[in-house]
Amino acid sequence: ILEENNGTLLPTQAWRILSGDDDMFLQIQCAVFKGKDRTVFVDKREYNGPVAEQIEQAYQFVLRNIHLGAKMNGVFRNDIYEIPPIAIRELIVNAVTHRNYLEPACIQIAIYDNRLEVTSPGSLPMGMTIEKMKAGQSRIRNHALARAFSYMNIIENWGSGILKVIDACKK
């Protein structure tokens, strides 16, 4: 995340992303909409700052704004979200890790009456397909960021995120 230039260590783009160093596109926008389209906002937030904090804030926003039920296990209550928290976490982390940071847009998380959408700027990396992702393949676009996230225990760096999402949602 630092590179040497004429004997001086300088921050890289990965440093700016990790530290939240002042860029309007390094944010996550979250919103809840009434109905099935973006016509009426119910709530919206924009999270800035260090990207790990943005991930946590966006994750908590989604949990606060989706339905929560319960399953009784004897005398004990187990909370059950309509979307598995592990799937929410993985979608947000993947959006941040694999986005195209050259695109001048924000990650957006939209909650509708019938779905959750996580939109990350940029298309799939060259050669990557949805089928390959479902098979557990990964193509890292942001290597320095992925190494930092792996060190921080945010990702495993094995291409297992989408598989976790699919498995959790099936269950």
TORKOL-4160 file (C-alpha; in steps of 0.2 Angstrom, whole numbers, padded with zeros to 4 digits, m for minus):
171
<pt num="1" X="0000" Y="0000" Z="0000"/>
<pt num="2" X="0016" Y="0011" Z="0000"/>
<pt num="3" X="0028" Y="0012" Z="m0014"/>
<pt num="4" X="0045" Y="0019" Z="m0015"/>
<pt num="5" X="0049" Y="0034" Z="m0026"/>
<pt num="6" X="0067" Y="0041" Z="m0026"/>
<pt num="7" X="0069" Y="0035" Z="m0008"/>
<pt num="8" X="0053" Y="0042" Z="m0002"/>
<pt num="9" X="0038" Y="0031" Z="0003"/>
<pt num="10" X="0022" Y="0037" Z="m0005"/>
<pt num="11" X="0004" Y="0031" Z="m0002"/>
<pt num="12" X="m0004" Y="0021" Z="m0016"/>
<pt num="13" X="m0022" Y="0020" Z="m0022"/>
<pt num="14" X="m0025" Y="0006" Z="m0010"/>
<pt num="15" X="m0019" Y="0017" Z="0004"/>
<pt num="16" X="m0032" Y="0030" Z="0000"/>
<pt num="17" X="m0046" Y="0016" Z="m0001"/>
<pt num="18" X="m0041" Y="0008" Z="0016"/>
<pt num="19" X="m0039" Y="0025" Z="0025"/>
<pt num="20" X="m0054" Y="0033" Z="0017"/>
<pt num="21" X="m0043" Y="0047" Z="0011"/>
<pt num="22" X="m0055" Y="0060" Z="0005"/>
<pt num="23" X="m0063" Y="0055" Z="m0012"/>
<pt num="24" X="m0081" Y="0057" Z="m0015"/>
<pt num="25" X="m0082" Y="0040" Z="m0025"/>
<pt num="26" X="m0074" Y="0030" Z="m0011"/>
<pt num="27" X="m0091" Y="0028" Z="m0001"/>
<pt num="28" X="m0105" Y="0016" Z="0000"/>
<pt num="29" X="m0122" Y="0023" Z="m0003"/>
<pt num="30" X="m0137" Y="0014" Z="0006"/>
<pt num="31" X="m0155" Y="0016" Z="0003"/>
<pt num="32" X="m0172" Y="0009" Z="0007"/>
<pt num="33" X="m0186" Y="0011" Z="m0006"/>
<pt num="34" X="m0204" Y="0009" Z="m0004"/>
<pt num="35" X="m0210" Y="m0003" Z="m0017"/>
<pt num="36" X="m0201" Y="m0012" Z="m0031"/>
<pt num="37" X="m0192" Y="0003" Z="m0039"/>
<pt num="38" X="m0182" Y="0019" Z="m0034"/>
<pt num="39" X="m0196" Y="0031" Z="m0034"/>
<pt num="40" X="m0199" Y="0034" Z="m0016"/>
<pt num="41" X="m0185" Y="0034" Z="m0003"/>
<pt num="42" X="m0189" Y="0028" Z="0015"/>
<pt num="43" X="m0171" Y="0030" Z="0021"/>
<pt num="44" X="m0154" Y="0033" Z="0014"/>
<pt num="45" X="m0136" Y="0035" Z="0021"/>
<pt num="46" X="m0119" Y="0038" Z="0014"/>
<pt num="47" X="m0104" Y="0030" Z="0022"/>
<pt num="48" X="m0087" Y="0038" Z="0020"/>
<pt num="49" X="m0070" Y="0035" Z="0029"/>
<pt num="50" X="m0059" Y="0020" Z="0030"/>
<pt num="51" X="m0067" Y="0006" Z="0019"/>
<pt num="52" X="m0067" Y="m0007" Z="0033"/>
<pt num="53" X="m0078" Y="0005" Z="0043"/>
<pt num="54" X="m0089" Y="0008" Z="0028"/>
<pt num="55" X="m0092" Y="m0011" Z="0026"/>
<pt num="56" X="m0097" Y="m0013" Z="0044"/>
<pt num="57" X="m0109" Y="0002" Z="0043"/>
<pt num="58" X="m0117" Y="m0004" Z="0027"/>
<pt num="59" X="m0119" Y="m0021" Z="0034"/>
<pt num="60" X="m0128" Y="m0014" Z="0049"/>
<pt num="61" X="m0139" Y="m0003" Z="0039"/>
<pt num="62" X="m0145" Y="m0018" Z="0029"/>
<pt num="63" X="m0148" Y="m0028" Z="0045"/>
<pt num="64" X="m0158" Y="m0014" Z="0052"/>
<pt num="65" X="m0169" Y="m0012" Z="0037"/>
<pt num="66" X="m0173" Y="m0030" Z="0032"/>
<pt num="67" X="m0186" Y="m0041" Z="0041"/>
<pt num="68" X="m0182" Y="m0051" Z="0056"/>
<pt num="69" X="m0191" Y="m0066" Z="0062"/>
<pt num="70" X="m0189" Y="m0080" Z="0075"/>
<pt num="71" X="m0188" Y="m0098" Z="0076"/>
<pt num="72" X="m0191" Y="m0106" Z="0093"/>
<pt num="73" X="m0179" Y="m0120" Z="0098"/>
<pt num="74" X="m0187" Y="m0126" Z="0114"/>
<pt num="75" X="m0188" Y="m0111" Z="0126"/>
<pt num="76" X="m0175" Y="m0102" Z="0116"/>
<pt num="77" X="m0178" Y="m0090" Z="0102"/>
<pt num="78" X="m0166" Y="m0089" Z="0087"/>
<pt num="79" X="m0167" Y="m0073" Z="0077"/>
<pt num="80" X="m0168" Y="m0076" Z="0058"/>
<pt num="81" X="m0166" Y="m0063" Z="0045"/>
<pt num="82" X="m0175" Y="m0064" Z="0029"/>
<pt num="83" X="m0158" Y="m0063" Z="0020"/>
<pt num="84" X="m0144" Y="m0073" Z="0029"/>
<pt num="85" X="m0131" Y="m0061" Z="0037"/>
<pt num="86" X="m0117" Y="m0070" Z="0030"/>
<pt num="87" X="m0124" Y="m0068" Z="0012"/>
<pt num="88" X="m0126" Y="m0049" Z="0016"/>
<pt num="89" X="m0108" Y="m0048" Z="0022"/>
<pt num="90" X="m0100" Y="m0057" Z="0008"/>
<pt num="91" X="m0110" Y="m0047" Z="m0005"/>
<pt num="92" X="m0104" Y="m0030" Z="0002"/>
<pt num="93" X="m0086" Y="m0036" Z="0004"/>
<pt num="94" X="m0086" Y="m0043" Z="m0013"/>
<pt num="95" X="m0092" Y="m0026" Z="m0020"/>
<pt num="96" X="m0079" Y="m0017" Z="m0011"/>
<pt num="97" X="m0064" Y="m0029" Z="m0015"/>
<pt num="98" X="m0068" Y="m0032" Z="m0033"/>
<pt num="99" X="m0075" Y="m0015" Z="m0039"/>
<pt num="100" X="m0067" Y="m0005" Z="m0053"/>
<pt num="101" X="m0060" Y="0010" Z="m0043"/>
<pt num="102" X="m0057" Y="0019" Z="m0060"/>
<pt num="103" X="m0075" Y="0021" Z="m0062"/>
<pt num="104" X="m0082" Y="0038" Z="m0055"/>
<pt num="105" X="m0097" Y="0030" Z="m0045"/>
<pt num="106" X="m0101" Y="0024" Z="m0028"/>
<pt num="107" X="m0105" Y="0006" Z="m0022"/>
<pt num="108" X="m0124" Y="0006" Z="m0020"/>
<pt num="109" X="m0135" Y="m0005" Z="m0008"/>
<pt num="110" X="m0153" Y="m0004" Z="m0012"/>
<pt num="111" X="m0167" Y="m0012" Z="m0001"/>
<pt num="112" X="m0184" Y="m0014" Z="m0010"/>
<pt num="113" X="m0199" Y="m0023" Z="m0004"/>
<pt num="114" X="m0195" Y="m0039" Z="m0014"/>
<pt num="115" X="m0176" Y="m0039" Z="m0015"/>
<pt num="116" X="m0158" Y="m0032" Z="m0010"/>
<pt num="117" X="m0147" Y="m0025" Z="m0024"/>
<pt num="118" X="m0128" Y="m0022" Z="m0021"/>
<pt num="119" X="m0121" Y="m0013" Z="m0036"/>
<pt num="120" X="m0102" Y="m0011" Z="m0038"/>
<pt num="121" X="m0095" Y="0000" Z="m0052"/>
<pt num="122" X="m0087" Y="m0009" Z="m0066"/>
<pt num="123" X="m0090" Y="m0025" Z="m0076"/>
<pt num="124" X="m0083" Y="m0042" Z="m0072"/>
<pt num="125" X="m0065" Y="m0044" Z="m0075"/>
<pt num="126" X="m0059" Y="m0050" Z="m0092"/>
<pt num="127" X="m0063" Y="m0068" Z="m0093"/>
<pt num="128" X="m0074" Y="m0070" Z="m0078"/>
<pt num="129" X="m0092" Y="m0076" Z="m0080"/>
<pt num="130" X="m0106" Y="m0079" Z="m0068"/>
<pt num="131" X="m0104" Y="m0097" Z="m0071"/>
<pt num="132" X="m0085" Y="m0097" Z="m0066"/>
<pt num="133" X="m0090" Y="m0087" Z="m0050"/>
<pt num="134" X="m0103" Y="m0100" Z="m0045"/>
<pt num="135" X="m0089" Y="m0113" Z="m0047"/>
<pt num="136" X="m0078" Y="m0104" Z="m0035"/>
<pt num="137" X="m0066" Y="m0095" Z="m0047"/>
<pt num="138" X="m0060" Y="m0078" Z="m0043"/>
<pt num="139" X="m0051" Y="m0065" Z="m0052"/>
<pt num="140" X="m0043" Y="m0051" Z="m0041"/>
<pt num="141" X="m0044" Y="m0034" Z="m0048"/>
<pt num="142" X="m0037" Y="m0025" Z="m0034"/>
<pt num="143" X="m0022" Y="m0036" Z="m0027"/>
<pt num="144" X="m0015" Y="m0024" Z="m0014"/>
<pt num="145" X="m0033" Y="m0021" Z="m0007"/>
<pt num="146" X="m0036" Y="m0040" Z="m0007"/>
<pt num="147" X="m0020" Y="m0043" Z="0002"/>
<pt num="148" X="m0024" Y="m0030" Z="0015"/>
<pt num="149" X="m0042" Y="m0038" Z="0017"/>
<pt num="150" X="m0034" Y="m0055" Z="0019"/>
<pt num="151" X="m0022" Y="m0049" Z="0032"/>
<pt num="152" X="m0037" Y="m0040" Z="0041"/>
<pt num="153" X="m0047" Y="m0057" Z="0040"/>
<pt num="154" X="m0061" Y="m0048" Z="0030"/>
<pt num="155" X="m0058" Y="m0061" Z="0016"/>
<pt num="156" X="m0050" Y="m0078" Z="0014"/>
<pt num="157" X="m0044" Y="m0074" Z="m0003"/>
<pt num="158" X="m0050" Y="m0091" Z="m0010"/>
<pt num="159" X="m0064" Y="m0086" Z="m0021"/>
<pt num="160" X="m0077" Y="m0093" Z="m0009"/>
<pt num="161" X="m0088" Y="m0078" Z="m0006"/>
<pt num="162" X="m0101" Y="m0081" Z="m0019"/>
<pt num="163" X="m0102" Y="m0099" Z="m0015"/>
<pt num="164" X="m0105" Y="m0094" Z="0003"/>
<pt num="165" X="m0119" Y="m0082" Z="m0003"/>
<pt num="166" X="m0127" Y="m0096" Z="m0013"/>
<pt num="167" X="m0126" Y="m0109" Z="0000"/>
<pt num="168" X="m0133" Y="m0098" Z="0014"/>
<pt num="169" X="m0148" Y="m0092" Z="0003"/>
<pt num="170" X="m0152" Y="m0110" Z="m0002"/>
<pt num="171" X="m0152" Y="m0115" Z="0017"/>
